[in-house]
Amino acid sequence: MARKWACCRCKRRLTHIIEQELGNLLDFEVPFATLLTQVEVDAKDPAFQTPTKPIGPVYSKAEAEKLAAEKGWAIAPDGDKYRRVVASPRPKRIFEIRPIQWLLEKGSIVICAGGGGIPTMYGEDGKLKGIEAVIDKDLCSSLLAGQLNADLLVIATDVNAAFIDFGKPTQKAIGQAHPDEIEKLGFAAGSMGPKVQAACEFARQTGKTAVIGSLSDIEAIVQGSAGTRISTAKPGITYL
């Protein structure tokens, strides 16, 4: 319980920092709202059969195995230690989508779906309940943008584009790509893969553009002069 509370405290602190910094940037002339966001997942999602998302502290192998036996955890190696792993099911629905929309219509900046949102599902009794899982934040952002009918989805990260051969002498930054083509490149599941998947899903479902790029390039991304732009408007791939 103490660990769960500490985790929630960290998330609240992070949200506070985001809202505070945005307020400082805009001199708090624009109203802000931060919403805890419940996100529905499917109890039959195959991800529950193969937990992969590491959470919590690291343990020795013996300690991890003891905790797994006591609590019914799934565990996996993390370097020379072990961690608990949980499922990462796909997001289906954002329950707070209407209040988010209402706040946006009133001119608020809304901070929501943090960390992929709070995983929830309907139990056999028909009541909504929380579930121990981690929803991918990029897929949740893509779902959110689609449900809000957003004109542009920006997936901000710490690199200025999606690259092929990243970290190698042959690396190349992708400037523009059709979803069908960029998906063939096989990005790593633990890093750029979910971002590309989320961008492709948004582009296909809405016919609009998603951009992957650096947080420091946000203005240029919105203006169309930075990042990897993914849309169904043009075939093929072009490189920067």
HELIX and SHEET records of a PDB file:
HELIX    1   1 ALA A    2  LEU A   26  1                                  25    
HELIX    2   2 PRO A   46  GLN A   49  5                                   4    
HELIX    3   3 LYS A   61  LYS A   71  1                                  11    
HELIX    4   4 ILE A   97  GLU A  105  1                                   9    
HELIX    5   5 GLY A  114  GLY A  116  5                                   3    
HELIX    6   6 LYS A  137  GLN A  147  1                                  11    
HELIX    7   7 PRO A  179  ILE A  182  1                                   4    
HELIX    8   8 GLU A  183  LEU A  185  5                                   3    
HELIX    9   9 MET A  192  THR A  206  1                                  15    
HELIX   10  10 LEU A  215  ASP A  217  5                                   3    
HELIX   11  11 ILE A  218  GLN A  223  1                                   6    
SHEET    1   A 2 PHE A  32  THR A  34  0                                        
SHEET    2   A 2 ILE A 109  ILE A 111  1                                        
SHEET    1   B 4 ARG A  93  ILE A  94  0                                        
SHEET    2   B 4 GLN A  38  GLU A  40 -1                                        
SHEET    3   B 4 ILE A 118  TYR A 122  1                                        
SHEET    4   B 4 LEU A 128  GLY A 130 -1                                        
SHEET    1   C 3 LYS A  53  TYR A  59  0                                        
SHEET    2   C 3 LYS A  81  VAL A  86 -1                                        
SHEET    3   C 3 ALA A  74  ASP A  78 -1                                        
SHEET    1   D 5 LEU A 152  THR A 157  0                                        
SHEET    2   D 5 THR A 209  SER A 214  1                                        
SHEET    3   D 5 THR A 228  ILE A 230 -1                                        
SHEET    4   D 5 LYS A 172  ALA A 177  1                                        
SHEET    5   D 5 PHE A 163  ILE A 164 -1                                        
SHEET    1   E 5 LEU A 152  THR A 157  0                                        
SHEET    2   E 5 THR A 209  SER A 214  1                                        
SHEET    3   E 5 THR A 228  ILE A 230 -1                                        
SHEET    4   E 5 LYS A 172  ALA A 177  1                                        
SHEET    5   E 5 ILE A 237  TYR A 239 -1                                        
END                                                                             
